[in-house]
Amino acid sequence: MTRLRRSATPAPVAIDACCLIDLLASGRAEEILRATGYAWHLPLAVQGEVQHVRRPDPAHAGAVITVPADLSPYLASGLLTQCQPDDPQEQARFVRYATQFRSDGEAMCLALAEVRGWMVATDDRKAIRVARVAGLTVISCPELVKAWAVATKPGRVTLVQVLSDIQTLAQFRPNPTMPESAWWSKQLALVP
């Protein structure tokens, strides 16, 4: 299990589209990202991939609508910092990883993390596997949500709502091999 902790200098993390979409679906992405204490970096390719999010339809109970994703508040506040491959080494790593993935987001996250010594936040199983082979530290949505829950101690109803929204709106359920998958399932099983 990866320990999420605050330090004097926040550890930099490149966040992938799948993980960011999962957190946006929670309705509490800003709180969750801030609670981890990391310095969050948004690769331009990832920003391009995060176009829409699903939200509950206010006009029809139980229905879901798709709305444009708005990352501008996160960028304006400095919570997310845009990044891209800036030098030949980063560009070469990006090209190498791009041959392994269907989208450029994962490739750019891994390239920047590898060259700059950053961590990677992703829920994509292949990206996790490739990152670990490259020796990168990976964190996932369940770890981030648990860190938020430990730091902020939301009520049971709030925590279950966050987990349920991620599952319903982002259509993400932790793989049983992911860190904190058992914690996630336990929280949902405790619903009265």
PAZAVO-927772 format. One record per residue: residue in one letter; chain; x, z, y of N, C-alpha, C in turn. Coordinates in pm, 1 decimal. Atoms other than C-alpha are relative to their C-alpha. Last residue first. Layout:
+------+-------+----------+----------+----------+----------+----------+----------+----------+----------+----------+
| rest | kette |       nx |       nz |       ny |      cax |      caz |      cay |       cx |       cz |       cy |
+------+-------+----------+----------+----------+----------+----------+----------+----------+----------+----------+
|    A |     A |        X |        Z |        Y |        X |        Z |        Y |        X |        Z |        Y |
...
+------+-------+----------+----------+----------+----------+----------+----------+----------+----------+----------+
END
This chain:
+------+-------+----------+----------+----------+----------+----------+----------+----------+----------+----------+
| rest | kette |       nx |       nz |       ny |      cax |      caz |      cay |       cx |       cz |       cy |
+------+-------+----------+----------+----------+----------+----------+----------+----------+----------+----------+
|    P |     A |    110.9 |    -75.7 |     59.6 |  -2750.4 |    655.3 |     44.4 |   -116.5 |    -89.2 |    -39.8 |
|    V |     A |    119.0 |     16.3 |    -82.3 |  -2450.8 |    421.8 |     93.0 |   -116.7 |     71.3 |    -65.6 |
|    L |     A |     46.7 |   -129.5 |    -46.7 |  -2156.4 |    567.5 |    -95.9 |   -123.7 |     -7.4 |     88.0 |
|    A |     A |     72.6 |    -64.0 |    109.6 |  -2105.3 |    243.9 |   -290.8 |    -58.7 |    135.0 |     42.7 |
|    L |     A |    130.4 |     64.3 |     14.3 |  -2014.0 |     58.8 |     29.5 |    -84.3 |     65.1 |   -110.6 |
|    Q |     A |     76.2 |    -26.1 |   -121.7 |  -1734.6 |    302.2 |    107.6 |   -140.7 |    -58.5 |    -11.0 |
|    K |     A |     47.4 |   -138.8 |      3.1 |  -1613.4 |    292.6 |   -253.5 |    -86.2 |     30.7 |    121.9 |
|    S |     A |    113.5 |     -8.5 |     94.0 |  -1591.7 |    -86.1 |   -250.8 |    -59.0 |    139.8 |     -3.5 |
|    W |     A |    109.1 |     79.2 |    -56.1 |  -1370.9 |    -83.7 |     59.9 |   -124.6 |     13.1 |    -87.4 |
|    W |     A |     53.5 |    -79.6 |   -111.0 |  -1146.7 |    195.1 |    -78.2 |   -123.7 |    -68.2 |     58.0 |
|    A |     A |     76.4 |   -110.1 |     61.0 |  -1106.4 |      0.7 |   -404.3 |    -61.7 |     89.1 |    107.9 |
|    S |     A |    122.7 |     57.2 |     56.5 |  -1004.2 |   -310.7 |   -211.9 |    -87.1 |    109.7 |    -60.5 |
|    E |     A |    120.7 |    -61.8 |    -57.2 |   -757.9 |   -103.3 |    -10.6 |   -130.2 |    -64.7 |    -44.9 |
|    P |     A |     -6.9 |   -141.5 |    -37.5 |   -461.8 |   -323.0 |   -106.8 |   -129.6 |     41.3 |     70.0 |
|    M |     A |    -42.4 |    -27.8 |   -137.5 |   -580.6 |   -654.6 |   -246.6 |     11.8 |    150.6 |     22.6 |
|    T |     A |   -144.6 |    -23.5 |     -5.2 |   -586.6 |   -704.0 |   -624.6 |     49.8 |     33.3 |    140.4 |
|    P |     A |    -37.9 |   -130.0 |     58.1 |   -964.6 |   -655.2 |   -648.1 |    149.7 |     29.7 |      3.6 |
|    N |     A |    -39.9 |     23.7 |    137.9 |  -1013.1 |   -947.6 |   -406.4 |     43.4 |    133.7 |    -58.5 |
|    P |     A |   -139.3 |    -15.5 |     43.0 |  -1175.2 |   -819.1 |    -92.4 |     17.8 |    -32.2 |   -147.8 |
|    R |     A |     -2.4 |   -118.5 |     85.2 |  -1513.8 |   -967.0 |    -10.3 |    142.9 |     14.0 |    -49.5 |
|    F |     A |   -124.4 |    -49.7 |     57.5 |  -1535.1 |  -1211.1 |    277.3 |    -27.5 |    125.5 |    -81.2 |
|    Q |     A |      4.3 |     32.2 |    143.3 |  -1843.0 |  -1414.2 |    367.3 |    132.4 |     35.5 |    -68.5 |
|    A |     A |   -124.4 |     73.2 |     26.1 |  -1753.1 |  -1383.4 |    735.5 |      7.5 |    -46.8 |   -144.9 |
|    L |     A |    -22.8 |     99.5 |   -104.0 |  -2110.7 |  -1290.8 |    828.5 |    126.9 |    -82.5 |    -21.3 |
|    T |     A |    111.5 |     91.9 |    -20.7 |  -2224.0 |  -1113.0 |    514.3 |     35.3 |   -113.6 |     95.6 |
|    Q |     A |     39.0 |     65.1 |    125.6 |  -1906.1 |   -945.0 |    389.1 |   -106.9 |   -106.5 |     22.2 |
|    I |     A |   -112.4 |     84.0 |     42.0 |  -1768.8 |   -874.2 |    736.2 |    -38.2 |    -75.5 |   -127.5 |
|    D |     A |     -4.4 |    116.4 |    -87.9 |  -2110.1 |   -750.7 |    848.9 |    114.0 |    -93.6 |    -38.2 |
|    S |     A |    109.7 |     89.7 |     37.3 |  -2139.9 |   -523.8 |    544.8 |      0.8 |   -126.2 |     86.0 |
|    L |     A |    -34.4 |     61.6 |    128.4 |  -1799.0 |   -367.5 |    607.7 |   -105.4 |   -101.6 |    -42.7 |
|    V |     A |   -117.7 |     84.4 |    -20.0 |  -1875.1 |   -306.2 |    975.4 |     34.9 |    -72.7 |   -129.9 |
|    Q |     A |     44.2 |    119.2 |    -74.2 |  -2225.4 |   -177.3 |    899.2 |    115.6 |    -96.4 |     20.7 |
|    V |     A |     69.8 |     86.4 |     96.0 |  -2088.6 |     58.3 |    631.9 |    -47.1 |   -127.9 |     68.9 |
|    L |     A |    -98.3 |     54.9 |     93.3 |  -1841.8 |    200.8 |    882.7 |    -65.6 |    -95.8 |    -98.5 |
|    T |     A |    -82.5 |     98.7 |    -71.0 |  -2106.3 |    241.8 |   1151.9 |     98.3 |    -65.9 |    -94.6 |
|    V |     A |     86.0 |    115.8 |    -28.3 |  -2352.7 |    414.7 |    917.8 |     80.6 |   -110.5 |     67.6 |
|    R |     A |     23.2 |     75.5 |    123.4 |  -2080.9 |    645.9 |    782.6 |    -81.4 |   -126.0 |     25.7 |
|    G |     A |     99.2 |    -55.8 |     91.3 |  -1981.2 |    758.0 |   1130.5 |    -19.7 |    -91.8 |   -119.5 |
|    P |     A |    137.5 |     38.3 |    -32.9 |  -1662.7 |    622.5 |   1279.6 |    -96.4 |     68.1 |    -96.6 |
|    K |     A |    100.1 |    -79.6 |     71.5 |  -1345.3 |    825.7 |   1226.8 |   -144.6 |    -37.1 |     39.9 |
|    T |     A |    113.4 |    -23.9 |    -89.6 |  -1136.8 |    647.3 |   1491.6 |   -111.1 |     85.0 |    -62.0 |
|    A |     A |    -36.3 |    -33.9 |   -138.1 |   -789.5 |    647.8 |   1337.1 |   -119.4 |     41.0 |     84.8 |
|    V |     A |    -78.3 |   -123.8 |      0.1 |   -887.4 |    664.2 |    968.7 |     28.1 |     44.7 |    143.6 |
|    A |     A |     88.4 |   -108.6 |     43.2 |  -1162.4 |    404.5 |   1010.8 |     72.7 |    134.5 |      2.0 |
|    W |     A |     94.6 |    -28.3 |   -108.9 |   -934.1 |    174.9 |   1212.8 |    -88.2 |    119.3 |    -35.8 |
|    A |     A |    -80.3 |    -63.8 |   -105.9 |   -660.3 |    200.7 |    948.9 |    -87.2 |     36.2 |    119.0 |
|    K |     A |    -22.7 |   -139.3 |     40.1 |   -923.9 |    130.2 |    680.7 |     81.5 |     73.6 |    106.4 |
|    V |     A |    125.5 |    -73.5 |    -19.3 |  -1037.5 |   -180.1 |    868.6 |     17.9 |    146.4 |    -40.1 |
|    L |     A |     23.3 |    -15.3 |   -142.5 |   -680.3 |   -305.2 |    896.8 |   -126.3 |     80.8 |     27.5 |
|    E |     A |    -96.6 |    -96.7 |    -51.7 |   -602.0 |   -243.9 |    531.4 |    -23.7 |     27.5 |    148.3 |
|    P |     A |     33.2 |   -135.2 |     47.5 |   -923.3 |   -415.4 |    419.5 |     96.5 |    107.0 |     52.0 |
|    C |     A |    118.1 |    -57.0 |    -64.6 |   -852.0 |   -711.2 |    652.8 |    -34.4 |    139.8 |    -53.7 |
|    S |     A |    125.7 |     71.7 |     15.5 |   -506.9 |   -777.1 |    511.8 |   -113.9 |     74.7 |     69.2 |
|    I |     A |    109.8 |    -94.6 |    -11.9 |   -145.9 |   -687.7 |    573.7 |   -128.7 |    -80.9 |     -1.7 |
|    V |     A |    135.4 |     51.1 |    -20.7 |    151.1 |   -888.0 |    451.8 |    -95.5 |    117.7 |     14.0 |
|    T |     A |     96.9 |   -107.3 |     14.9 |    520.3 |   -803.3 |    479.7 |   -136.7 |    -53.9 |     39.2 |
|    L |     A |     72.0 |    -46.9 |   -118.9 |    733.2 |  -1111.8 |    432.0 |    -93.8 |    114.6 |    -33.9 |
|    G |     A |    -46.7 |   -132.5 |    -38.5 |    987.7 |  -1156.4 |    151.3 |    -68.6 |     55.5 |    123.7 |
|    A |     A |    -95.3 |     14.3 |   -111.0 |    939.5 |  -1533.6 |    120.6 |     52.6 |    134.5 |     49.6 |
|    V |     A |   -116.0 |     68.3 |     57.3 |    776.1 |  -1480.5 |   -220.4 |    109.3 |    -14.9 |    106.4 |
|    R |     A |    -74.2 |   -100.1 |     78.4 |    547.3 |  -1229.1 |    -50.4 |    123.3 |    -60.5 |    -65.5 |
|    A |     A |    -66.7 |    -93.5 |    -91.5 |    445.8 |  -1482.9 |    211.0 |     83.1 |    102.1 |    -76.6 |
|    V |     A |   -115.1 |     70.1 |    -57.8 |    371.4 |  -1748.5 |    -52.7 |     77.8 |     92.7 |     93.2 |
|    R |     A |    -98.6 |     25.2 |    106.4 |    145.2 |  -1509.1 |   -248.3 |    127.0 |    -65.0 |     57.2 |
|    I |     A |    -56.3 |   -129.2 |     38.7 |    -36.0 |  -1383.3 |     60.8 |    110.7 |    -19.7 |   -103.0 |
|    A |     A |    -90.4 |    -40.5 |   -108.8 |    -82.6 |  -1737.7 |    188.8 |     65.5 |    134.2 |    -31.0 |
|    K |     A |   -121.3 |     81.2 |     10.1 |   -225.3 |  -1838.8 |   -149.6 |    100.4 |     39.6 |    108.2 |
|    R |     A |    -78.4 |    -38.1 |    118.9 |   -467.8 |  -1547.0 |   -151.8 |    128.8 |    -80.2 |    -13.7 |
|    D |     A |     -9.7 |    117.4 |     86.1 |   -587.5 |  -1600.8 |    204.9 |     93.6 |     29.7 |   -117.3 |
|    D |     A |     80.0 |    -31.8 |    117.4 |   -672.6 |  -1264.2 |    358.7 |      2.3 |   -114.5 |   -100.4 |
|    T |     A |     76.4 |    108.1 |     61.7 |   -403.2 |  -1282.0 |    623.5 |    -79.6 |     53.7 |   -117.8 |
|    A |     A |    133.4 |    -51.1 |     34.3 |   -212.0 |  -1060.8 |    865.9 |    -81.2 |   -117.8 |    -52.6 |
|    V |     A |    108.4 |     97.7 |      1.3 |    157.8 |  -1155.6 |    862.4 |   -129.4 |     71.9 |    -37.8 |
|    M |     A |     91.4 |    -15.0 |    113.1 |    450.8 |   -933.2 |    959.6 |   -106.4 |   -108.7 |     12.3 |
|    W |     A |    130.6 |    -60.9 |    -20.4 |    720.1 |  -1047.0 |   1199.3 |    -70.6 |     25.1 |   -132.3 |
|    G |     A |      0.4 |   -131.9 |     63.4 |   1090.4 |  -1112.8 |   1145.4 |   -129.3 |     76.0 |     20.4 |
|    R |     A |     -5.2 |   -106.0 |   -101.0 |   1105.9 |  -1395.9 |   1398.8 |     -0.7 |    140.8 |    -58.4 |
|    V |     A |   -113.6 |     18.8 |    -90.4 |   1200.6 |  -1671.5 |   1152.7 |     13.1 |    117.2 |     97.8 |
|    E |     A |   -128.5 |      6.1 |     71.3 |    975.4 |  -1558.3 |    869.0 |    117.7 |     -6.0 |     96.3 |
|    A |     A |    -31.3 |   -131.8 |     56.7 |    683.3 |  -1448.3 |   1081.6 |    136.9 |     -0.1 |    -67.2 |
|    L |     A |    -37.5 |    -90.8 |   -108.6 |    688.7 |  -1767.8 |   1287.0 |     38.7 |    137.8 |    -52.6 |
|    A |     A |   -124.5 |     46.0 |    -60.4 |    696.7 |  -1990.7 |    980.3 |     46.6 |     95.6 |    109.5 |
|    L |     A |   -111.5 |    -30.3 |     88.7 |    435.1 |  -1786.1 |    793.8 |    133.0 |    -41.0 |     61.0 |
|    C |     A |    -16.9 |   -146.2 |     13.9 |    187.3 |  -1786.1 |   1078.6 |    124.0 |     32.9 |    -81.6 |
|    M |     A |    -60.1 |    -47.8 |   -124.5 |    245.6 |  -2157.3 |   1151.5 |     21.7 |    151.5 |     -4.2 |
|    A |     A |   -137.8 |     47.1 |     -9.7 |    187.8 |  -2257.6 |    789.7 |     68.6 |     53.6 |    125.3 |
|    E |     A |    -83.0 |    -77.7 |     92.9 |   -123.2 |  -2041.2 |    757.4 |    146.6 |    -37.6 |     13.5 |
|    G |     A |     -0.9 |   -140.0 |    -39.7 |   -271.0 |  -2196.1 |   1070.2 |     87.7 |     86.6 |    -89.0 |
|    D |     A |   -125.9 |    -34.8 |    -66.6 |   -166.0 |  -2553.3 |    990.8 |      7.8 |    147.3 |     36.7 |
|    S |     A |     13.5 |    -20.0 |   -144.6 |   -441.1 |  -2600.4 |    738.0 |    134.2 |     42.6 |     58.0 |
|    R |     A |     92.3 |     99.1 |    -55.4 |   -434.9 |  -2753.7 |    390.9 |    -14.9 |     14.4 |    150.6 |
|    F |     A |    133.5 |    -46.2 |    -37.8 |   -127.2 |  -2554.2 |    293.5 |    -83.5 |   -113.9 |     57.2 |
|    Q |     A |     58.9 |    -85.4 |    103.6 |    199.0 |  -2617.5 |    104.2 |   -144.7 |     39.2 |     27.4 |
|    T |     A |     15.3 |     80.2 |    122.4 |    337.5 |  -2912.5 |    302.3 |    -69.3 |     78.5 |   -111.3 |
|    A |     A |    115.5 |     89.4 |    -16.6 |    268.1 |  -2720.9 |    623.9 |    -20.8 |    -87.5 |   -123.3 |
|    Y |     A |    121.5 |    -68.4 |     43.8 |    507.6 |  -2449.5 |    502.7 |   -123.3 |    -90.3 |      8.3 |
|    R |     A |    -14.3 |    -34.7 |    142.3 |    809.1 |  -2681.9 |    524.3 |   -127.9 |     66.1 |    -51.9 |
|    V |     A |     17.1 |    124.4 |     76.6 |    694.5 |  -2830.3 |    856.5 |      7.4 |     29.1 |   -149.5 |
|    F |     A |    139.9 |     38.5 |    -11.4 |    653.6 |  -2480.2 |   1001.6 |    -27.0 |   -126.1 |    -81.9 |
|    R |     A |     73.6 |    -87.6 |     92.8 |    994.6 |  -2376.3 |    871.4 |   -148.3 |    -34.4 |      0.5 |
|    A |     A |    -33.7 |     42.3 |    136.3 |   1150.0 |  -2679.0 |   1045.1 |    -74.4 |     85.0 |   -103.9 |
|    Q |     A |     69.8 |    125.8 |     26.0 |    966.1 |  -2601.0 |   1368.6 |     27.2 |    -49.6 |   -141.6 |
|    E |     A |    142.5 |    -30.4 |     16.8 |   1082.8 |  -2241.3 |   1361.4 |    -79.3 |   -125.9 |    -32.4 |
|    Q |     A |     12.5 |    -75.1 |    125.1 |   1444.4 |  -2349.4 |   1305.4 |   -146.9 |     33.1 |    -28.6 |
|    P |     A |     -9.7 |     87.1 |    118.0 |   1421.1 |  -2620.3 |   1572.8 |    -15.5 |     73.9 |   -133.4 |
|    D |     A |   -135.1 |     53.5 |     18.2 |   1296.6 |  -2379.4 |   1840.0 |      6.1 |    -81.6 |   -129.1 |
|    D |     A |    -68.6 |     36.6 |   -123.1 |    964.3 |  -2286.4 |   1992.7 |    137.8 |    -60.9 |    -19.8 |
|    P |     A |   -140.6 |     23.0 |     32.1 |    720.7 |  -2267.2 |   1701.3 |     73.3 |    -55.0 |    122.6 |
|    Q |     A |    -16.1 |    125.3 |     73.6 |    400.5 |  -2140.4 |   1860.2 |    147.5 |    -14.5 |    -35.7 |
|    C |     A |   -135.7 |     33.9 |     40.3 |    269.7 |  -1822.5 |   2018.4 |     -2.3 |   -133.5 |    -74.3 |
|    Q |     A |    -18.0 |    132.2 |     60.2 |    -33.9 |  -1689.7 |   2199.8 |    146.6 |    -22.1 |    -34.7 |
|    T |     A |    -96.3 |     79.1 |    -76.1 |    -48.9 |  -1315.7 |   2259.0 |     19.3 |   -133.3 |    -71.2 |
|    L |     A |    -56.9 |    111.7 |     75.5 |   -355.4 |  -1124.8 |   2140.2 |     92.5 |    -77.8 |     93.2 |
|    L |     A |     10.1 |    -46.8 |    138.6 |   -438.5 |   -781.1 |   2283.4 |     54.9 |   -105.4 |    -95.5 |
|    G |     A |   -132.3 |    -14.7 |     59.9 |   -305.3 |   -903.2 |   2617.2 |     -4.2 |     53.6 |   -141.3 |
|    S |     A |    -38.1 |   -141.3 |      0.5 |   -635.3 |   -838.1 |   2793.4 |    139.6 |     23.4 |    -55.1 |
|    A |     A |     -9.6 |    -48.8 |   -138.3 |   -675.1 |  -1205.4 |   2885.2 |     45.7 |    145.7 |      5.8 |
|    L |     A |   -120.6 |     56.7 |    -61.0 |   -596.9 |  -1315.8 |   2528.3 |     19.8 |     54.9 |    140.4 |
|    Y |     A |   -113.5 |    -57.4 |     73.0 |   -850.1 |  -1083.2 |   2367.2 |    132.6 |    -49.8 |     57.7 |
|    P |     A |    -17.7 |   -140.6 |    -39.6 |  -1112.2 |  -1169.0 |   2631.4 |    121.1 |     65.8 |    -66.9 |
|    S |     A |    -55.7 |    -19.6 |   -134.4 |  -1042.9 |  -1543.8 |   2583.7 |      9.6 |    146.6 |     41.5 |
|    L |     A |   -119.1 |    -84.7 |      8.5 |  -1097.0 |  -1541.3 |   2205.9 |     56.5 |     33.6 |    137.1 |
|    D |     A |    -60.3 |    -15.3 |   -132.0 |  -1451.1 |  -1671.6 |   2228.3 |    115.6 |     99.0 |    -10.4 |
|    A |     A |    -88.3 |   -116.8 |     -7.8 |  -1578.7 |  -1806.8 |   1897.6 |     64.1 |      3.4 |    138.9 |
|    P |     A |   -141.5 |     25.2 |    -28.7 |  -1863.7 |  -2051.6 |   1938.5 |     78.9 |    131.0 |      5.9 |
|    V |     A |    -25.2 |      8.9 |   -144.1 |  -2186.5 |  -1938.1 |   1771.6 |    147.9 |    -30.7 |     22.5 |
|    T |     A |   -140.4 |     28.5 |    -26.9 |  -2324.6 |  -1979.1 |   1420.7 |     16.0 |    -21.0 |    149.7 |
|    I |     A |    -27.0 |    118.9 |    -79.3 |  -2658.0 |  -1813.2 |   1347.7 |    150.9 |    -16.5 |     16.6 |
|    V |     A |   -134.5 |      9.6 |    -55.8 |  -2766.1 |  -1571.1 |   1075.9 |     10.8 |   -130.0 |     79.7 |
|    A |     A |    -55.7 |    134.5 |     -9.1 |  -3113.7 |  -1461.1 |    972.6 |    136.6 |      4.0 |     69.2 |
|    G |     A |    -53.9 |     42.4 |    128.7 |  -3209.1 |  -1110.9 |    855.9 |     59.3 |   -139.5 |      0.3 |
|    A |     A |    -64.3 |   -105.8 |     78.6 |  -3430.8 |  -1044.7 |   1156.0 |     44.6 |    -54.6 |   -135.6 |
|    H |     A |     55.8 |     -4.3 |    135.2 |  -3510.2 |  -1364.1 |   1346.4 |     76.7 |    102.1 |    -84.1 |
|    A |     A |    140.5 |     43.0 |     -0.2 |  -3469.8 |  -1390.2 |   1724.3 |    -66.1 |     12.1 |   -137.0 |
|    P |     A |     83.9 |   -100.9 |    -67.0 |  -3149.2 |  -1186.1 |   1747.8 |   -148.7 |    -35.2 |     -3.1 |
|    D |     A |     89.4 |     71.0 |    -91.2 |  -2986.6 |  -1408.3 |   1482.0 |    -91.4 |    102.8 |     66.8 |
|    P |     A |    142.1 |    -16.3 |     31.9 |  -2708.1 |  -1201.1 |   1327.8 |    -83.7 |    -72.8 |    105.8 |
|    R |     A |     57.6 |   -121.7 |    -57.6 |  -2371.1 |  -1354.5 |   1408.9 |   -143.0 |     14.9 |    -49.7 |
|    R |     A |    141.4 |    -20.4 |     34.4 |  -2149.8 |  -1616.7 |   1243.8 |    -43.3 |    135.3 |     54.5 |
|    V |     A |     24.2 |   -122.0 |     76.9 |  -1826.1 |  -1716.4 |   1409.3 |   -149.1 |      8.2 |    -27.5 |
|    H |     A |    135.6 |    -56.2 |      7.3 |  -1705.9 |  -2051.4 |   1534.6 |      0.2 |    130.3 |    -78.2 |
|    Q |     A |     93.0 |     68.2 |    -89.9 |  -1386.8 |  -2228.3 |   1646.9 |   -136.8 |     67.0 |      8.1 |
|    V |     A |    105.5 |    -99.6 |    -19.9 |  -1110.4 |  -2017.5 |   1494.6 |    -96.7 |    -54.8 |    105.4 |
|    E |     A |     84.3 |     -9.5 |    119.7 |   -900.7 |  -2309.5 |   1367.8 |   -117.5 |     96.8 |     17.0 |
|    G |     A |     75.7 |    122.7 |     17.4 |   -753.9 |  -2402.4 |   1705.8 |    -94.7 |      3.2 |   -118.1 |
|    Q |     A |     98.8 |      1.8 |   -107.8 |   -650.3 |  -2042.9 |   1769.6 |    -87.7 |   -125.0 |    -11.6 |
|    V |     A |    105.9 |    -93.4 |     39.8 |   -480.2 |  -2046.0 |   1431.1 |   -109.7 |      0.0 |    104.6 |
|    A |     A |     74.9 |     66.8 |    107.6 |   -280.7 |  -2357.1 |   1523.9 |   -114.8 |     87.8 |    -48.5 |
|    L |     A |     90.4 |     99.2 |    -58.1 |   -183.0 |  -2191.4 |   1853.0 |    -81.5 |    -72.4 |   -106.1 |
|    P |     A |    -57.3 |    134.5 |      0.3 |    -37.7 |  -1892.1 |   1667.9 |   -102.3 |   -102.3 |     51.6 |
|    L |     A |     95.6 |    101.5 |     41.5 |   -202.6 |  -1566.1 |   1777.4 |     66.2 |   -137.5 |      6.2 |
|    H |     A |    -38.4 |    133.4 |    -44.3 |     36.3 |  -1272.6 |   1797.9 |    -93.1 |   -102.8 |    -63.5 |
|    W |     A |     67.1 |    113.0 |     66.4 |    -77.8 |   -910.5 |   1774.9 |     37.0 |   -132.7 |     63.9 |
|    A |     A |     -3.2 |    101.9 |   -105.5 |    155.7 |   -623.1 |   1869.5 |    -48.6 |   -129.0 |    -65.7 |
|    Y |     A |    -89.5 |    114.9 |      9.5 |     55.0 |   -354.4 |   1620.0 |     -3.9 |    -84.0 |    126.8 |
|    G |     A |   -124.0 |    -23.8 |    -72.7 |    -94.8 |     -8.8 |   1685.9 |    100.1 |   -113.1 |     -8.1 |
|    T |     A |   -114.4 |     15.9 |     90.0 |   -355.7 |    -41.4 |   1412.3 |    132.8 |     27.2 |     68.4 |
|    A |     A |    -22.2 |   -121.1 |     80.3 |   -634.1 |    104.9 |   1625.3 |    122.0 |     -9.6 |    -90.0 |
|    R |     A |    -67.8 |   -103.6 |    -80.1 |   -604.4 |   -175.1 |   1881.9 |     35.5 |    122.9 |    -83.9 |
|    L |     A |   -135.8 |     45.3 |    -32.1 |   -683.9 |   -446.8 |   1626.4 |     76.6 |    105.1 |     79.7 |
|    I |     A |    -79.3 |      1.6 |    123.9 |   -980.8 |   -253.7 |   1487.7 |    143.1 |    -40.6 |     30.4 |
|    E |     A |    -27.0 |   -138.4 |     42.9 |  -1126.2 |   -168.8 |   1828.7 |     93.1 |      2.9 |   -121.2 |
|    E |     A |    -92.0 |    -60.6 |    -96.7 |  -1090.6 |   -528.8 |   1949.8 |     37.0 |    142.0 |    -41.1 |
|    A |     A |   -136.3 |     52.9 |     15.6 |  -1241.8 |   -671.1 |   1632.6 |     98.2 |     66.7 |     95.1 |
|    R |     A |    -90.1 |   -103.6 |    -53.5 |  -1547.2 |   -446.1 |   1643.1 |    146.4 |    -43.4 |     -9.7 |
|    G |     A |     51.9 |    -41.7 |   -129.2 |  -1835.0 |   -689.2 |   1585.8 |     87.4 |    104.0 |     68.0 |
|    S |     A |     30.8 |   -143.2 |     -0.6 |  -1727.3 |   -697.4 |   1222.8 |    -69.8 |     44.8 |    127.5 |
|    A |     A |    131.6 |    -19.7 |     61.5 |  -1751.2 |  -1077.0 |   1213.2 |    -42.4 |    146.4 |      3.9 |
|    L |     A |     99.9 |     37.3 |    -99.8 |  -1458.1 |  -1094.5 |   1456.9 |   -140.9 |     22.8 |    -54.0 |
|    L |     A |      8.1 |   -108.3 |    -97.7 |  -1247.2 |   -902.2 |   1205.0 |   -102.4 |    -30.7 |    109.4 |
|    D |     A |     57.3 |   -118.1 |     64.9 |  -1323.2 |  -1146.7 |    924.5 |    -17.6 |    113.4 |     99.8 |
|    I |     A |    143.9 |     26.4 |     15.2 |  -1260.9 |  -1442.8 |   1155.6 |    -68.8 |    119.2 |    -65.4 |
|    L |     A |     59.8 |    -15.1 |   -132.0 |   -923.0 |  -1293.9 |   1251.0 |   -151.3 |    -23.5 |     -5.7 |
|    C |     A |      2.1 |   -143.3 |    -32.6 |   -826.9 |  -1247.4 |    886.6 |    -66.9 |     23.1 |    135.7 |
|    C |     A |     93.8 |    -67.2 |     91.8 |   -922.2 |  -1602.8 |    791.4 |    -12.3 |    147.7 |     33.7 |
|    A |     A |    140.6 |     24.5 |    -33.4 |   -758.3 |  -1748.4 |   1103.4 |    -95.3 |     76.5 |    -91.1 |
|    D |     A |     52.4 |    126.5 |     50.5 |   -415.9 |  -1593.6 |   1044.1 |   -149.5 |     -9.4 |     29.7 |
|    I |     A |    128.8 |     -9.1 |     67.6 |   -265.8 |  -1314.5 |   1251.8 |    -51.3 |   -139.6 |    -34.0 |
|    A |     A |     67.8 |    128.4 |    -19.9 |    105.3 |  -1305.1 |   1333.9 |   -129.4 |      5.6 |    -80.4 |
|    V |     A |     73.6 |     57.4 |    113.2 |    213.5 |   -940.8 |   1351.5 |    -60.0 |   -133.3 |     43.8 |
|    P |     A |     71.7 |    124.9 |    -25.3 |    470.9 |   -772.7 |   1577.4 |    -62.8 |    -56.0 |   -128.1 |
|    A |     A |    -48.0 |    106.9 |     87.3 |    556.6 |   -407.1 |   1511.4 |    -81.6 |   -126.2 |     27.6 |
|    P |     A |     93.5 |     51.3 |    100.8 |    467.7 |   -190.4 |   1808.6 |     60.7 |   -114.6 |    -80.3 |
|    T |     A |      5.6 |    143.8 |    -18.0 |    768.4 |    -32.2 |   1976.6 |    -91.6 |    -56.3 |   -107.1 |
|    A |     A |    -30.3 |     19.8 |   -140.9 |    730.6 |    344.5 |   2010.6 |     -6.1 |   -148.6 |     35.3 |
|    S |     A |   -139.7 |    -28.6 |    -29.8 |    559.6 |    352.7 |   1671.9 |     22.1 |    -26.5 |    148.2 |
|    R |     A |    -40.9 |     28.2 |   -136.8 |    204.7 |    370.5 |   1547.8 |    147.8 |     33.2 |     14.3 |
|    R |     A |    -34.2 |   -114.4 |    -83.0 |    136.3 |    354.8 |   1179.1 |     40.8 |    -46.4 |    138.0 |
|    L |     A |     20.1 |     41.3 |   -137.7 |    -18.8 |    132.7 |    916.8 |     25.9 |    121.8 |     86.5 |
|    R |     A |     38.0 |   -108.2 |    -91.7 |    128.3 |    210.7 |    578.0 |    -13.8 |    -56.9 |    139.9 |
|    T |     A |    -71.3 |      4.4 |   -125.9 |    126.3 |    -86.0 |    345.1 |    -51.2 |    111.9 |     88.4 |
|    M |     A |     83.6 |      0.0 |   -117.7 |      0.0 |      0.0 |      0.0 |     88.1 |      0.0 |    124.0 |
+------+-------+----------+----------+----------+----------+----------+----------+----------+----------+----------+
END
